Amino acid sequence: MVESPTRGWIAPDPQEGTRGIEAATQAMSGYFILNFEPWLPSDRSAKVLDFGCGTGIFLRLFRDRGFRDLEGF
């Protein structure tokens, strides 16, 4: 995982491959729950579009919360 000491962001380390993405997803999970979960629709069939999804970390977190109609680019 790569961390920015000044900006507070976390990103997967390309050297770690899939393991890095999993580690970044775990690290972002608490942030996601705290900041986004209150705003999520209760209807888990709602469409989710992640524009500029990068590695898909947020799409994975949506999927983990039961959303199935996900699109990212």
CORGI-V353483 format. One line per field, one symbol per residue. ss: DSSP state (A for helix, B for strand, O for the rest). psi: psi as a letter, one per 20 degrees, with the letter a starting at -180 (. if undefined). A space follows every 10 residues. Layout:
# CORGI-V353483
ss: ???
psi: ???
This chain:
# CORGI-V353483
ss: OBBOOOOOOB BOOAAAOAAA AAAAAAAAAA AAAAAOAAAO OOOOOOOBBB OOOOOOAAAA AAAAOOOOOB BBO
psi: qpqohhijqp qqohhibhhh ggghgghigg gggghhghiq qhoijqpppo olidikghhg hgghjiqhmq pq.
